[in-house]
Amino acid sequence: MSPKRGDRVAPPPGPDEWDVIFGTGEAGKGWDELCTQAAANTRHAWQLMRTDPAPAAATSRRHLLKGSYATGTYRGRPLPQWQIEVTSGGRIWYLVDAERRRVIVMYASPRHPKATD
């Protein structure tokens, strides 16, 4: 069964870790696809979100999105939206809720997001 909106992406966070949840059911389905096609890269992405979701120094593979994509909304709250390039086409878009130490995965797929084409 695929994860649903609000489901935890992995086990509960440990000390000094962030909670990672799915913001949409589609993100959960895409996560499953990413895990199938790029397991090691997806696990690494999960570890990054879990330990340092909004690094001070962005990289070419993990950065704050730009323009209208720089902010997303979860339960009526605007939050900064980041991207991890898992593979050449695969992406994870996630919101960072610093107040709740929560990462909300809004998009995950082995395919490049159509919204940015």
N, C-alpha and C positions, 0 to 999 in steps of 0.2 A: 504494500500500500504506500503510495506517495505521501510525503508530508503535506500538511495543510497550513494555511495562514496561521501564524502565531506559534507553530510547532518549533521546538528547539532544533537547531541544526546538528547539535552534538550533545555530549554529556554536559551537565551543569558546570559553570565556570568554577575554577579553583581560585585560591587566593591570588589577587592581582591580575585576574583574567576578566575578560569581557564576556557577557552573555551574547550568544549569536542565535538569532531567530529568523524565520522566514516572514517576510512582509506580505507575500502573496503565495497562493497555491501554485501559480506558474513558476515562481522562483524555485519552489520545492521540486517540481518536475524537472526543471532545467538543471538543478543541482545533481539529481540522480543521473542525468545524461552526462554531465561533466565528470562525475565520479567514474562512470563506465569508460569514458573515452580518455580521460587524463587523470587517473587516480592520484598519482604522486603530486602533480601540480595543484590539484584541487585541495589535497590535504595541506600542502604548504600554504595555500591561500587562506584556508580555515585557520591555520596557526597564526598567520599574520593578523587576521581580523580579531582573533582571540587575545593576542598579546599587545598589539600596537596598531589599532585600526586607523588612526589618523597621525601618521608620522610627521615630524617637523620637516623632514627632507623627503619630498616626493621623488619617485624614480620614474623611469620611462614605462615601467610595467605596473606601477601603483601610484595613483595620483587623484587629486580632487578633480572632479569633472568641471568643465567650463561652461560659461554662458547660462542658458536656461536649465541646463542639466546639473549645475553646481549645487542646487538645493532640491531636495525631494520632500514629500509630505507623508507623515505616518501618523494616523489618528489625529489629524488636524494640526499637527506640529511641524513647522518647517525645520529640516535638519540638513547638514552638509552631506553631499552625496559623493562617494569615492568610487573608483574603479580599480579592479585588479585584472590585468590581462593574464589569463590562465594559460592560454595557448595563443597561437597566431590569430585565431578567430574567436576563441572562447573568452567570455567576459563574466565578471561578477560586478554588479553595481550594488552598493550598500550605503545605508544611512548610518551616521554615527550620532547616537544619543548619549552625549557625555554625562548629562545629568543622571541618567539611569545606568551608565556603564553598559550600554546595550548596542549591539550592531544588528541592523535589520537588513537582511538580504532582499532586495527588491527585484533583481534580475540575475539570473544565472543561466548560462547556455554555452554549448560548444560552438555556437554560431554568433557572429558579430551582431549587435543589436540593430534592428532595422531603423530604429528612431534616429540613429546617427548617420545613416547612409545618405 
